[in-house]
Amino acid sequence: MMGRMLGRMMGRETADETAIRKAVETWHRATADSDLATVLGLMAEDAVFLAPGRPPVRGRANFAQALTEVLKTHTVRSSGEVREVRVSGDLGYCWTELTVTATPLDGSAAKLQRGPALSIFRKESSGAWVLIRDANMIVADAAELELKVDNLERELMADGPGG
């Protein structure tokens, strides 16, 4: 315990913290490759996903169904800057600043979202770390929203009073 604390104070991660970071990197890579099997292997059967304005997605099977539907019509690219990883026993958490781009396959405009995510992992008896809970708080990119508002204002002004 004291060795882990000293290591963290000196800027070194534990092997478990590094393993969680690698799981996050693998998730992003597998998502970009539309590799559903790898993504599903990184989560527990009973994983729960929380996002603003949506009901929880409970379980690996429901997540698989939702992601499969998205991948039928979009490519998804995600990246993240891991801000913090901590482990206590067989549980660990990871705070990541995410960027997710969903690009429609029909060539229409991509949707960019950014924001924090807090993910909780559990160490399995095999030694692998799997995601058990994820609170994803990404929202439409502020610059993208400003551009849409500016375009809308221009359209309204071009139409003149009374449209």
N, C-alpha and C positions, 0 to 999 in steps of 0.2 A: 504494500500500500504506500509506504513512504517513498519507495523507489519510483512509483508511478507519479506521485505528486512532485517529486524533485525533477523527474523527466519532463513533466508538463511545464513546470516553472522555467526550465531551461530551453523550452521550445521543442522538445521531442515528443512525438506521439507514441502511444503504446501500439503493439501489434494489432490489438483489437480495434483501436481507433483508425488505424491505417486500413484495416480490412473493411470497415464501414465506408470510408472514403472510396475505396475501390469498388464496392457494391454500387455506390451512387454513380461513379464513372461508367460502370458496366451498364447500368440502367439507361443512361443517356445514349450511349453507343447503340445498345440493342433497340431502343426506341427509334433512332434514326435509321436503323437497318430494317425496321418493321419486323424485328425478331421477337415475336410474341412469346415463344417458348422460353427464351432467356429472361425476359422481363418477368414472366410468371414464376420462374425458378428463384427469383430474388425476393419473393414475398411468401408469407405464411398463408396457409389455407384460409385462415380466419381474419386476414388483413382487413382494415377498415380505412376508407379514404374520405376525407372531409374537405369540402370546398364551399365557399360562400354562395348562398342562393341556390344550392342544390342539396337534395337529400343525400345522406351517406351512401357510399357504395360499399356494401358488405360482402366480403369474401372474394377469393381468387377467381371463382367462376364468373361472378357478376362483373368484376373488373375486366376479365378476358372478353366477355361479351361486349362491354362498352368500348374497349379499345379496338376490337375487331370492327365494330360499326364505324368508328372514326377513320380507321385505316382504309376502309372501302372507298372513302371520298377525299381523303387528305394524306399528305405526308406530314410527319411531325418531327420537328427538330427541337431538341432541348439541350440546354447547357446550364451549368450552375456553378456558382462560387460558394464553396463550402466555407461557412463562417466559423462553425464550431462543431466539434464532435467530442462527446464525453461518454464514458462507459462506467457502469457500476455493476459488477457481477455479470449476469447474463443478459442485462438490458443496456442499451445505449441509445443516445439520441444524436440527431444531426440537424443543424440549422443551415439551410442553403438559400441563397438568393438565386431564384430561377429566372430563366428566359426561355419561353416556349413559343415556337412559330408553327402554326398549322397552315399549310398551303393546300388549297383545294386542287384536286387533280384536274378540274375543268379549266384551270388557268386563271381563275378569278383571283382577286387580291388576297394575299396572305394575312393572317390574323396574328399579331404579336402580343404576347402577354408577359408581364414581369411581376415578380413579387417573391415574398418569402415562403418557405415551406419548413415545417418542423416534422421530422420523421423519427419514429421510434423503431428500433431494431431489437431482435431477440437472437441470442446465440443458440443455435441448435446443437444437439448432441454430436453432430458431425463436425462441429467447429465453425460452420458457415453462419454468417449473420443474415437474417431475413427481416424484411420490413413487416411490422405488425400494425402500425398506425401511421397515417400521413395526414397532416393538416396543411393543405395547399391553399395559399391565399393570393394566387396570381390574379391580376386584373389586366384589362386592356392597357397597353402602353400609353402613358400620358401624352407623349409627342404625337402619337397616332390619333388620339382623341382630339387634341388641339387642331390638327390638320383637318379632321372631319368637321369640327365646329367652324373653322375658318371657311371651308368650302361651302358649308350650309349658309353662312352669313353672306358670302358673295352671291350665291344663288338667289337668296331672298332679296338682296339689294338690287340685283339685276332685274328681278320681276317688277320692282317698283311698288308703290303703295297699292294695296288692294289686290296684288298678285295678278 
